[in-house]
Amino acid sequence: MGNRIKERREFLRMSQEDLSAKSGISRQTISSLENTPGKNVSTKTLEKLAAALEVTVGELFFADNV
Protein backbone atom coordinates (compact mmCIF):
# COMPACT_ATOMS: atom_id res chain seq x y z
CA MET A 1 0.00 0.00 0.00
CA GLY A 2 2.79 2.44 0.82
CA ASN A 3 4.26 1.95 -2.62
CA ARG A 4 0.90 2.80 -4.20
CA ILE A 5 0.68 5.98 -2.13
CA LYS A 6 4.13 7.00 -3.31
CA GLU A 7 3.39 6.14 -6.95
CA ARG A 8 0.16 8.13 -6.95
CA ARG A 9 1.78 11.06 -5.14
CA GLU A 10 4.59 11.17 -7.68
CA PHE A 11 2.14 10.78 -10.58
CA LEU A 12 0.36 13.90 -9.30
CA ARG A 13 3.76 15.61 -8.95
CA MET A 14 3.27 16.13 -5.25
CA SER A 15 5.98 16.17 -2.64
CA GLN A 16 5.40 14.54 0.72
CA GLU A 17 4.99 18.08 2.08
CA ASP A 18 2.30 18.81 -0.54
CA LEU A 19 0.43 15.64 0.36
CA SER A 20 0.75 16.46 4.03
CA ALA A 21 -0.74 19.92 3.53
CA LYS A 22 -3.59 18.58 1.38
CA SER A 23 -4.43 15.60 3.60
CA GLY A 24 -3.70 16.92 7.09
CA ILE A 25 -1.43 13.92 7.71
CA SER A 26 2.10 14.66 8.90
CA ARG A 27 4.96 14.34 6.44
CA GLN A 28 6.65 11.96 8.87
CA THR A 29 3.63 9.65 8.81
CA ILE A 30 3.51 9.75 5.01
CA SER A 31 7.22 8.93 4.82
CA SER A 32 6.78 6.07 7.27
CA LEU A 33 3.85 4.64 5.29
CA GLU A 34 5.76 4.86 2.02
CA ASN A 35 8.90 3.24 3.40
CA THR A 36 7.66 0.64 5.89
CA PRO A 37 6.00 -2.43 4.33
CA GLY A 38 3.07 -3.69 6.39
CA LYS A 39 2.81 -0.51 8.44
CA ASN A 40 -0.48 -0.31 10.33
CA VAL A 41 -2.58 2.74 9.56
CA SER A 42 -6.00 3.88 10.71
CA THR A 43 -9.01 3.97 8.42
CA LYS A 44 -9.33 7.70 9.00
CA THR A 45 -5.73 8.29 7.84
CA LEU A 46 -6.32 6.15 4.76
CA GLU A 47 -9.48 8.08 3.94
CA LYS A 48 -7.66 11.41 4.20
CA LEU A 49 -4.77 10.23 2.03
CA ALA A 50 -7.06 8.71 -0.58
CA ALA A 51 -9.10 11.92 -0.81
CA ALA A 52 -5.95 14.02 -1.18
CA LEU A 53 -4.67 11.64 -3.87
CA GLU A 54 -8.06 11.65 -5.63
CA VAL A 55 -8.56 7.88 -5.40
CA THR A 56 -10.62 5.54 -3.24
CA VAL A 57 -9.19 3.68 -0.28
CA GLY A 58 -9.74 0.46 -2.23
CA GLU A 59 -7.61 1.75 -5.08
CA LEU A 60 -4.73 2.28 -2.66
CA PHE A 61 -4.86 -1.44 -1.90
CA PHE A 62 -6.08 -3.14 -5.06
CA ALA A 63 -5.63 -1.03 -8.18
CA ASP A 64 -2.88 -2.03 -10.57
CA ASN A 65 -2.22 1.61 -11.44
CA VAL A 66 -3.55 4.36 -9.22
N, C-alpha and C positions, 0 to 999 in steps of 0.2 A: 504494500500500500504506500509506503513512504516513497518508493521509486516513482509511483504514478503521480503522487503529489508533486514531486520535483519535475517530472516530465511535463506535466500540465503547466506548472508555474513557468518553466522555461519557454514552453510553447507560447504562452501569453506575454513573454518578455518581461516577467516580473522578477524582481529580486526577492530575497527572503524578507527584507524590510518592507517592500511594497505589499507583499502578501500579509505580513503582520499588520500593517496599517489598515488594509482592506477587511481583514477578518477579525481583528481584535485579539488574535492569538500571538503570544510573544515570539520574537524571532528565534529565541533559544529553543522554544518548544517545536517550532517548525524545523529547525536544524536537527533536533533530536529525532523527530519523526522521519525525516528524510534519510538519516544516516544510521538508524538503529532498527534492523529487521526485527519484526515481531513486537515492536514497542506497543504497549497498551495505551489506548487513547479513549477519551469519553465520547459518547454519542454527540454531545453538545459541541465539542471541539470539531469533530468530523463534519457536523452540519455547517458550522461557521466556515471551515476551510472549503468545503464543497461549494457553498454559495459564493465565496470570494473567487473561486476558480471557475465558476459558471458551469458546474457539473452536478450530478446527483451523488449522494454518498455511495450508492451502488456502483456508479461508474469508477469511483476511486478504488473499489475492490475488484470489479469484474470486467471492466471494459478493456479491450485489447489496446485501443488508442484513445486516450482521453484528451 
